[in-house]
Amino acid sequence: MTGYARQAAHQAAFLDGGMEIISKPFAIEQLGRRIGEILRRNIS
């Protein structure tokens, strides 16, 4: 997760393969959805 501006979060070239990023602030529901998406992708 990052507290940087949304523009910086979209330029996530510094992330290693398989890493995800979510910008703060976010609702707990958004975090839950994002985690669910990641888990479903990794199960396939």
PDBQT receptor file of N, H, CA, C and O in Angstrom, charges set to zero:
ATOM      1  N   MET A   1       0.846  -1.159   0.000  1.00  0.00    +0.000 N 
ATOM      2  CA  MET A   1       0.000   0.000   0.000  1.00  0.00    +0.000 C 
ATOM      3  C   MET A   1       0.889   1.218   0.000  1.00  0.00    +0.000 C 
ATOM      4  O   MET A   1       2.021   1.180   0.483  1.00  0.00    +0.000 OA
ATOM      5  N   THR A   2       0.378   2.283  -0.537  1.00  0.00    +0.000 N 
ATOM      6  H   THR A   2      -0.542   2.314  -0.929  1.00  0.00    +0.000 HD
ATOM      7  CA  THR A   2       1.172   3.495  -0.635  1.00  0.00    +0.000 C 
ATOM      8  C   THR A   2       0.345   4.714  -0.281  1.00  0.00    +0.000 C 
ATOM      9  O   THR A   2      -0.866   4.738  -0.501  1.00  0.00    +0.000 OA
ATOM     10  N   GLY A   3       0.981   5.696   0.251  1.00  0.00    +0.000 N 
ATOM     11  H   GLY A   3       1.965   5.677   0.429  1.00  0.00    +0.000 HD
ATOM     12  CA  GLY A   3       0.352   6.972   0.554  1.00  0.00    +0.000 C 
ATOM     13  C   GLY A   3       0.707   8.013  -0.483  1.00  0.00    +0.000 C 
ATOM     14  O   GLY A   3       0.314   9.173  -0.364  1.00  0.00    +0.000 OA
ATOM     15  N   TYR A   4       1.455   7.602  -1.509  1.00  0.00    +0.000 N 
ATOM     16  H   TYR A   4       1.774   6.659  -1.606  1.00  0.00    +0.000 HD
ATOM     17  CA  TYR A   4       1.830   8.529  -2.567  1.00  0.00    +0.000 C 
ATOM     18  C   TYR A   4       0.615   8.908  -3.401  1.00  0.00    +0.000 C 
ATOM     19  O   TYR A   4      -0.427   8.255  -3.342  1.00  0.00    +0.000 OA
ATOM     20  N   ALA A   5       0.766   9.961  -4.166  1.00  0.00    +0.000 N 
ATOM     21  H   ALA A   5       1.612  10.491  -4.214  1.00  0.00    +0.000 HD
ATOM     22  CA  ALA A   5      -0.307  10.409  -5.054  1.00  0.00    +0.000 C 
ATOM     23  C   ALA A   5      -0.678   9.300  -6.027  1.00  0.00    +0.000 C 
ATOM     24  O   ALA A   5       0.151   8.456  -6.367  1.00  0.00    +0.000 OA
ATOM     25  N   ARG A   6      -1.914   9.307  -6.466  1.00  0.00    +0.000 N 
ATOM     26  H   ARG A   6      -2.588   9.992  -6.190  1.00  0.00    +0.000 HD
ATOM     27  CA  ARG A   6      -2.389   8.282  -7.409  1.00  0.00    +0.000 C 
ATOM     28  C   ARG A   6      -1.505   8.187  -8.650  1.00  0.00    +0.000 C 
ATOM     29  O   ARG A   6      -1.267   7.090  -9.153  1.00  0.00    +0.000 OA
ATOM     30  N   GLN A   7      -1.018   9.317  -9.146  1.00  0.00    +0.000 N 
ATOM     31  H   GLN A   7      -1.212  10.208  -8.737  1.00  0.00    +0.000 HD
ATOM     32  CA  GLN A   7      -0.164   9.293 -10.340  1.00  0.00    +0.000 C 
ATOM     33  C   GLN A   7       1.088   8.463 -10.088  1.00  0.00    +0.000 C 
ATOM     34  O   GLN A   7       1.519   7.713 -10.964  1.00  0.00    +0.000 OA
ATOM     35  N   ALA A   8       1.667   8.589  -8.917  1.00  0.00    +0.000 N 
ATOM     36  H   ALA A   8       1.316   9.199  -8.206  1.00  0.00    +0.000 HD
ATOM     37  CA  ALA A   8       2.862   7.814  -8.592  1.00  0.00    +0.000 C 
ATOM     38  C   ALA A   8       2.526   6.337  -8.491  1.00  0.00    +0.000 C 
ATOM     39  O   ALA A   8       3.321   5.492  -8.902  1.00  0.00    +0.000 OA
ATOM     40  N   ALA A   9       1.364   6.017  -7.951  1.00  0.00    +0.000 N 
ATOM     41  H   ALA A   9       0.718   6.704  -7.617  1.00  0.00    +0.000 HD
ATOM     42  CA  ALA A   9       0.976   4.615  -7.806  1.00  0.00    +0.000 C 
ATOM     43  C   ALA A   9       0.811   3.946  -9.163  1.00  0.00    +0.000 C 
ATOM     44  O   ALA A   9       1.075   2.751  -9.296  1.00  0.00    +0.000 OA
ATOM     45  N   HIS A  10       0.380   4.696 -10.171  1.00  0.00    +0.000 N 
ATOM     46  H   HIS A  10       0.166   5.667 -10.063  1.00  0.00    +0.000 HD
ATOM     47  CA  HIS A  10       0.196   4.116 -11.502  1.00  0.00    +0.000 C 
ATOM     48  C   HIS A  10       1.535   3.854 -12.180  1.00  0.00    +0.000 C 
ATOM     49  O   HIS A  10       1.610   3.061 -13.119  1.00  0.00    +0.000 OA
ATOM     50  N   GLN A  11       2.570   4.498 -11.723  1.00  0.00    +0.000 N 
ATOM     51  H   GLN A  11       2.509   5.142 -10.961  1.00  0.00    +0.000 HD
ATOM     52  CA  GLN A  11       3.903   4.284 -12.283  1.00  0.00    +0.000 C 
ATOM     53  C   GLN A  11       4.653   3.306 -11.392  1.00  0.00    +0.000 C 
ATOM     54  O   GLN A  11       5.704   3.631 -10.839  1.00  0.00    +0.000 OA
ATOM     55  N   ALA A  12       4.105   2.118 -11.260  1.00  0.00    +0.000 N 
ATOM     56  H   ALA A  12       3.252   1.854 -11.709  1.00  0.00    +0.000 HD
ATOM     57  CA  ALA A  12       4.617   1.126 -10.317  1.00  0.00    +0.000 C 
ATOM     58  C   ALA A  12       5.752   0.292 -10.907  1.00  0.00    +0.000 C 
ATOM     59  O   ALA A  12       5.841  -0.904 -10.632  1.00  0.00    +0.000 OA
ATOM     60  N   ALA A  13       6.610   0.898 -11.703  1.00  0.00    +0.000 N 
ATOM     61  H   ALA A  13       6.538   1.870 -11.926  1.00  0.00    +0.000 HD
ATOM     62  CA  ALA A  13       7.713   0.172 -12.337  1.00  0.00    +0.000 C 
ATOM     63  C   ALA A  13       8.714  -0.339 -11.302  1.00  0.00    +0.000 C 
ATOM     64  O   ALA A  13       9.516  -1.222 -11.604  1.00  0.00    +0.000 OA
ATOM     65  N   PHE A  14       8.677   0.201 -10.097  1.00  0.00    +0.000 N 
ATOM     66  H   PHE A  14       8.026   0.919  -9.851  1.00  0.00    +0.000 HD
ATOM     67  CA  PHE A  14       9.615  -0.210  -9.062  1.00  0.00    +0.000 C 
ATOM     68  C   PHE A  14       9.196  -1.491  -8.366  1.00  0.00    +0.000 C 
ATOM     69  O   PHE A  14       9.940  -1.999  -7.528  1.00  0.00    +0.000 OA
ATOM     70  N   LEU A  15       8.021  -2.033  -8.687  1.00  0.00    +0.000 N 
ATOM     71  H   LEU A  15       7.416  -1.620  -9.368  1.00  0.00    +0.000 HD
ATOM     72  CA  LEU A  15       7.538  -3.252  -8.042  1.00  0.00    +0.000 C 
ATOM     73  C   LEU A  15       8.152  -4.488  -8.703  1.00  0.00    +0.000 C 
ATOM     74  O   LEU A  15       8.347  -4.516  -9.918  1.00  0.00    +0.000 OA
ATOM     75  N   ASP A  16       8.448  -5.487  -7.910  1.00  0.00    +0.000 N 
ATOM     76  H   ASP A  16       8.290  -5.463  -6.923  1.00  0.00    +0.000 HD
ATOM     77  CA  ASP A  16       8.914  -6.763  -8.438  1.00  0.00    +0.000 C 
ATOM     78  C   ASP A  16       7.739  -7.516  -9.046  1.00  0.00    +0.000 C 
ATOM     79  O   ASP A  16       6.584  -7.198  -8.764  1.00  0.00    +0.000 OA
ATOM     80  N   GLY A  17       8.020  -8.494  -9.863  1.00  0.00    +0.000 N 
ATOM     81  H   GLY A  17       8.959  -8.753 -10.093  1.00  0.00    +0.000 HD
ATOM     82  CA  GLY A  17       6.993  -9.301 -10.494  1.00  0.00    +0.000 C 
ATOM     83  C   GLY A  17       6.057  -9.930  -9.480  1.00  0.00    +0.000 C 
ATOM     84  O   GLY A  17       6.502 -10.442  -8.453  1.00  0.00    +0.000 OA
ATOM     85  N   GLY A  18       4.762  -9.894  -9.762  1.00  0.00    +0.000 N 
ATOM     86  H   GLY A  18       4.400  -9.478 -10.597  1.00  0.00    +0.000 HD
ATOM     87  CA  GLY A  18       3.774 -10.485  -8.890  1.00  0.00    +0.000 C 
ATOM     88  C   GLY A  18       3.330  -9.589  -7.744  1.00  0.00    +0.000 C 
ATOM     89  O   GLY A  18       2.429  -9.952  -6.987  1.00  0.00    +0.000 OA
ATOM     90  N   MET A  19       3.959  -8.410  -7.606  1.00  0.00    +0.000 N 
ATOM     91  H   MET A  19       4.691  -8.115  -8.221  1.00  0.00    +0.000 HD
ATOM     92  CA  MET A  19       3.578  -7.499  -6.530  1.00  0.00    +0.000 C 
ATOM     93  C   MET A  19       2.401  -6.629  -6.978  1.00  0.00    +0.000 C 
ATOM     94  O   MET A  19       2.240  -6.341  -8.164  1.00  0.00    +0.000 OA
ATOM     95  N   GLU A  20       1.608  -6.230  -6.033  1.00  0.00    +0.000 N 
ATOM     96  H   GLU A  20       1.739  -6.465  -5.070  1.00  0.00    +0.000 HD
ATOM     97  CA  GLU A  20       0.454  -5.376  -6.280  1.00  0.00    +0.000 C 
ATOM     98  C   GLU A  20       0.592  -4.115  -5.452  1.00  0.00    +0.000 C 
ATOM     99  O   GLU A  20       1.369  -4.066  -4.498  1.00  0.00    +0.000 OA
ATOM    100  N   ILE A  21      -0.175  -3.084  -5.826  1.00  0.00    +0.000 N 
ATOM    101  H   ILE A  21      -0.806  -3.124  -6.600  1.00  0.00    +0.000 HD
ATOM    102  CA  ILE A  21      -0.151  -1.834  -5.071  1.00  0.00    +0.000 C 
ATOM    103  C   ILE A  21      -1.584  -1.313  -4.942  1.00  0.00    +0.000 C 
ATOM    104  O   ILE A  21      -2.390  -1.453  -5.862  1.00  0.00    +0.000 OA
ATOM    105  N   ILE A  22      -1.886  -0.724  -3.813  1.00  0.00    +0.000 N 
ATOM    106  H   ILE A  22      -1.232  -0.610  -3.065  1.00  0.00    +0.000 HD
ATOM    107  CA  ILE A  22      -3.173  -0.078  -3.593  1.00  0.00    +0.000 C 
ATOM    108  C   ILE A  22      -2.879   1.260  -2.921  1.00  0.00    +0.000 C 
ATOM    109  O   ILE A  22      -2.077   1.336  -1.990  1.00  0.00    +0.000 OA
ATOM    110  N   SER A  23      -3.534   2.308  -3.402  1.00  0.00    +0.000 N 
ATOM    111  H   SER A  23      -4.185   2.247  -4.158  1.00  0.00    +0.000 HD
ATOM    112  CA  SER A  23      -3.286   3.648  -2.876  1.00  0.00    +0.000 C 
ATOM    113  C   SER A  23      -4.193   3.960  -1.703  1.00  0.00    +0.000 C 
ATOM    114  O   SER A  23      -5.371   3.602  -1.700  1.00  0.00    +0.000 OA
ATOM    115  N   LYS A  24      -3.630   4.633  -0.702  1.00  0.00    +0.000 N 
ATOM    116  H   LYS A  24      -2.673   4.923  -0.705  1.00  0.00    +0.000 HD
ATOM    117  CA  LYS A  24      -4.413   5.103   0.434  1.00  0.00    +0.000 C 
ATOM    118  C   LYS A  24      -5.006   6.449   0.069  1.00  0.00    +0.000 C 
ATOM    119  O   LYS A  24      -4.387   7.159  -0.723  1.00  0.00    +0.000 OA
ATOM    120  N   PRO A  25      -6.108   6.839   0.562  1.00  0.00    +0.000 N 
ATOM    121  CA  PRO A  25      -6.978   6.068   1.452  1.00  0.00    +0.000 C 
ATOM    122  C   PRO A  25      -7.832   5.103   0.641  1.00  0.00    +0.000 C 
ATOM    123  O   PRO A  25      -8.131   5.360  -0.525  1.00  0.00    +0.000 OA
ATOM    124  N   PHE A  26      -8.219   4.008   1.249  1.00  0.00    +0.000 N 
ATOM    125  H   PHE A  26      -7.976   3.799   2.197  1.00  0.00    +0.000 HD
ATOM    126  CA  PHE A  26      -9.114   3.045   0.615  1.00  0.00    +0.000 C 
ATOM    127  C   PHE A  26     -10.072   2.519   1.671  1.00  0.00    +0.000 C 
ATOM    128  O   PHE A  26      -9.763   2.492   2.863  1.00  0.00    +0.000 OA
ATOM    129  N   ALA A  27     -11.236   2.102   1.205  1.00  0.00    +0.000 N 
ATOM    130  H   ALA A  27     -11.487   2.124   0.237  1.00  0.00    +0.000 HD
ATOM    131  CA  ALA A  27     -12.232   1.507   2.098  1.00  0.00    +0.000 C 
ATOM    132  C   ALA A  27     -11.861   0.049   2.326  1.00  0.00    +0.000 C 
ATOM    133  O   ALA A  27     -11.233  -0.575   1.470  1.00  0.00    +0.000 OA
ATOM    134  N   ILE A  28     -12.241  -0.488   3.460  1.00  0.00    +0.000 N 
ATOM    135  H   ILE A  28     -12.751   0.018   4.155  1.00  0.00    +0.000 HD
ATOM    136  CA  ILE A  28     -11.949  -1.883   3.783  1.00  0.00    +0.000 C 
ATOM    137  C   ILE A  28     -12.555  -2.815   2.732  1.00  0.00    +0.000 C 
ATOM    138  O   ILE A  28     -12.007  -3.883   2.457  1.00  0.00    +0.000 OA
ATOM    139  N   GLU A  29     -13.673  -2.415   2.150  1.00  0.00    +0.000 N 
ATOM    140  H   GLU A  29     -14.118  -1.548   2.374  1.00  0.00    +0.000 HD
ATOM    141  CA  GLU A  29     -14.302  -3.225   1.091  1.00  0.00    +0.000 C 
ATOM    142  C   GLU A  29     -13.409  -3.288  -0.140  1.00  0.00    +0.000 C 
ATOM    143  O   GLU A  29     -13.303  -4.334  -0.780  1.00  0.00    +0.000 OA
ATOM    144  N   GLN A  30     -12.766  -2.169  -0.474  1.00  0.00    +0.000 N 
ATOM    145  H   GLN A  30     -12.853  -1.319   0.046  1.00  0.00    +0.000 HD
ATOM    146  CA  GLN A  30     -11.848  -2.153  -1.611  1.00  0.00    +0.000 C 
ATOM    147  C   GLN A  30     -10.673  -3.087  -1.363  1.00  0.00    +0.000 C 
ATOM    148  O   GLN A  30     -10.261  -3.831  -2.254  1.00  0.00    +0.000 OA
ATOM    149  N   LEU A  31     -10.146  -3.046  -0.169  1.00  0.00    +0.000 N 
ATOM    150  H   LEU A  31     -10.480  -2.443   0.554  1.00  0.00    +0.000 HD
ATOM    151  CA  LEU A  31      -9.032  -3.927   0.178  1.00  0.00    +0.000 C 
ATOM    152  C   LEU A  31      -9.453  -5.386   0.087  1.00  0.00    +0.000 C 
ATOM    153  O   LEU A  31      -8.710  -6.213  -0.442  1.00  0.00    +0.000 OA
ATOM    154  N   GLY A  32     -10.625  -5.706   0.590  1.00  0.00    +0.000 N 
ATOM    155  H   GLY A  32     -11.228  -5.034   1.019  1.00  0.00    +0.000 HD
ATOM    156  CA  GLY A  32     -11.131  -7.071   0.523  1.00  0.00    +0.000 C 
ATOM    157  C   GLY A  32     -11.302  -7.557  -0.908  1.00  0.00    +0.000 C 
ATOM    158  O   GLY A  32     -10.939  -8.687  -1.236  1.00  0.00    +0.000 OA
ATOM    159  N   ARG A  33     -11.859  -6.692  -1.765  1.00  0.00    +0.000 N 
ATOM    160  H   ARG A  33     -12.153  -5.774  -1.499  1.00  0.00    +0.000 HD
ATOM    161  CA  ARG A  33     -12.028  -7.058  -3.175  1.00  0.00    +0.000 C 
ATOM    162  C   ARG A  33     -10.677  -7.301  -3.833  1.00  0.00    +0.000 C 
ATOM    163  O   ARG A  33     -10.502  -8.261  -4.583  1.00  0.00    +0.000 OA
ATOM    164  N   ARG A  34      -9.733  -6.425  -3.545  1.00  0.00    +0.000 N 
ATOM    165  H   ARG A  34      -9.876  -5.645  -2.936  1.00  0.00    +0.000 HD
ATOM    166  CA  ARG A  34      -8.403  -6.545  -4.151  1.00  0.00    +0.000 C 
ATOM    167  C   ARG A  34      -7.716  -7.831  -3.723  1.00  0.00    +0.000 C 
ATOM    168  O   ARG A  34      -7.115  -8.522  -4.546  1.00  0.00    +0.000 OA
ATOM    169  N   ILE A  35      -7.802  -8.150  -2.456  1.00  0.00    +0.000 N 
ATOM    170  H   ILE A  35      -8.290  -7.589  -1.788  1.00  0.00    +0.000 HD
ATOM    171  CA  ILE A  35      -7.213  -9.402  -1.959  1.00  0.00    +0.000 C 
ATOM    172  C   ILE A  35      -7.888 -10.602  -2.609  1.00  0.00    +0.000 C 
ATOM    173  O   ILE A  35      -7.217 -11.557  -3.000  1.00  0.00    +0.000 OA
ATOM    174  N   GLY A  36      -9.213 -10.557  -2.725  1.00  0.00    +0.000 N 
ATOM    175  H   GLY A  36      -9.757  -9.781  -2.407  1.00  0.00    +0.000 HD
ATOM    176  CA  GLY A  36      -9.943 -11.640  -3.381  1.00  0.00    +0.000 C 
ATOM    177  C   GLY A  36      -9.498 -11.833  -4.823  1.00  0.00    +0.000 C 
ATOM    178  O   GLY A  36      -9.331 -12.965  -5.277  1.00  0.00    +0.000 OA
ATOM    179  N   GLU A  37      -9.305 -10.727  -5.545  1.00  0.00    +0.000 N 
ATOM    180  H   GLU A  37      -9.441  -9.808  -5.175  1.00  0.00    +0.000 HD
ATOM    181  CA  GLU A  37      -8.848 -10.806  -6.937  1.00  0.00    +0.000 C 
ATOM    182  C   GLU A  37      -7.467 -11.465  -7.015  1.00  0.00    +0.000 C 
ATOM    183  O   GLU A  37      -7.223 -12.323  -7.863  1.00  0.00    +0.000 OA
ATOM    184  N   ILE A  38      -6.589 -11.055  -6.133  1.00  0.00    +0.000 N 
ATOM    185  H   ILE A  38      -6.788 -10.358  -5.444  1.00  0.00    +0.000 HD
ATOM    186  CA  ILE A  38      -5.230 -11.605  -6.134  1.00  0.00    +0.000 C 
ATOM    187  C   ILE A  38      -5.256 -13.103  -5.826  1.00  0.00    +0.000 C 
ATOM    188  O   ILE A  38      -4.569 -13.890  -6.477  1.00  0.00    +0.000 OA
ATOM    189  N   LEU A  39      -6.047 -13.485  -4.836  1.00  0.00    +0.000 N 
ATOM    190  H   LEU A  39      -6.604 -12.846  -4.306  1.00  0.00    +0.000 HD
ATOM    191  CA  LEU A  39      -6.132 -14.906  -4.471  1.00  0.00    +0.000 C 
ATOM    192  C   LEU A  39      -6.718 -15.733  -5.613  1.00  0.00    +0.000 C 
ATOM    193  O   LEU A  39      -6.221 -16.821  -5.902  1.00  0.00    +0.000 OA
ATOM    194  N   ARG A  40      -7.764 -15.233  -6.263  1.00  0.00    +0.000 N 
ATOM    195  H   ARG A  40      -8.168 -14.349  -6.028  1.00  0.00    +0.000 HD
ATOM    196  CA  ARG A  40      -8.363 -15.974  -7.382  1.00  0.00    +0.000 C 
ATOM    197  C   ARG A  40      -7.375 -16.128  -8.532  1.00  0.00    +0.000 C 
ATOM    198  O   ARG A  40      -7.315 -17.185  -9.161  1.00  0.00    +0.000 OA
ATOM    199  N   ARG A  41      -6.612 -15.100  -8.805  1.00  0.00    +0.000 N 
ATOM    200  H   ARG A  41      -6.661 -14.242  -8.294  1.00  0.00    +0.000 HD
ATOM    201  CA  ARG A  41      -5.598 -15.171  -9.874  1.00  0.00    +0.000 C 
ATOM    202  C   ARG A  41      -4.536 -16.201  -9.558  1.00  0.00    +0.000 C 
ATOM    203  O   ARG A  41      -4.092 -16.927 -10.447  1.00  0.00    +0.000 OA
ATOM    204  N   ASN A  42      -4.127 -16.274  -8.311  1.00  0.00    +0.000 N 
ATOM    205  H   ASN A  42      -4.488 -15.684  -7.589  1.00  0.00    +0.000 HD
ATOM    206  CA  ASN A  42      -3.049 -17.179  -7.931  1.00  0.00    +0.000 C 
ATOM    207  C   ASN A  42      -3.512 -18.629  -7.780  1.00  0.00    +0.000 C 
ATOM    208  O   ASN A  42      -2.684 -19.539  -7.747  1.00  0.00    +0.000 OA
ATOM    209  N   ILE A  43      -4.797 -18.850  -7.692  1.00  0.00    +0.000 N 
ATOM    210  H   ILE A  43      -5.470 -18.111  -7.719  1.00  0.00    +0.000 HD
ATOM    211  CA  ILE A  43      -5.317 -20.221  -7.610  1.00  0.00    +0.000 C 
ATOM    212  C   ILE A  43      -5.347 -20.858  -8.998  1.00  0.00    +0.000 C 
ATOM    213  O   ILE A  43      -5.156 -22.066  -9.134  1.00  0.00    +0.000 OA
ATOM    214  N   SER A  44      -5.583 -20.054 -10.015  1.00  0.00    +0.000 N 
ATOM    215  H   SER A  44      -5.738 -19.073  -9.905  1.00  0.00    +0.000 HD
ATOM    216  CA  SER A  44      -5.694 -20.571 -11.387  1.00  0.00    +0.000 C 
ATOM    217  C   SER A  44      -4.382 -21.080 -11.903  1.00  0.00    +0.000 C 
ATOM    218  O   SER A  44      -4.305 -21.547 -13.039  1.00  0.00    +0.000 OA
TER     219      SER A  44
